[in-house]
């Protein structure tokens, strides 16, 4: 990694005066070893940090040291491009999920006129349907009891046990009839919601 990118802050393009100063500083015995190594490394770089140049210039006490203003006179600033921001794993997963949802939506729109519509309606799916069915069952049970009670009363005179048995049989018969009607209604709904055969569509 170059010195321009290793040290943050202001970065200058290396000019001939700057390279000459760094080369002489790398060979100077008045500088510390770390500054000489830094000057030697920066002398071959296309750009150098201002902080490094200033630290080497301040530590250099040789009489032929150029003024700092003259050393930096023709140097131009180097604007470093910021590091591209990487997407987090969570964001990538979310974007992938949104992409899949968009693809499914586009596919559904594409086959909307071809694929049969799904009938998601179920019997007793609403509170109103449940309440209506419950009242209907109560009425059937009550009616069946009255019919059975009256029929057995006519057959067996005034026997309370037989009259009650007739009412119970009437309730059972009413429930059986309601069950048969429910099965018929469900079958009719399934047949009406099923798609037509493909052969009829092609005619």
Secondary structure as GFF3:
##gff-version 3
##sequence-region A 1 203
A	DSSP	alpha_helix	3	6	.	.	.	ID=ss1
A	DSSP	beta_strand	11	13	.	.	.	ID=ss2
A	DSSP	alpha_helix	16	26	.	.	.	ID=ss3
A	DSSP	alpha_helix	33	42	.	.	.	ID=ss4
A	DSSP	beta_strand	47	49	.	.	.	ID=ss5
A	DSSP	alpha_helix	50	59	.	.	.	ID=ss6
A	DSSP	alpha_helix	68	71	.	.	.	ID=ss7
A	DSSP	alpha_helix	89	110	.	.	.	ID=ss8
A	DSSP	alpha_helix	127	155	.	.	.	ID=ss9
A	DSSP	alpha_helix	160	193	.	.	.	ID=ss10
A	DSSP	alpha_helix	198	202	.	.	.	ID=ss11
###
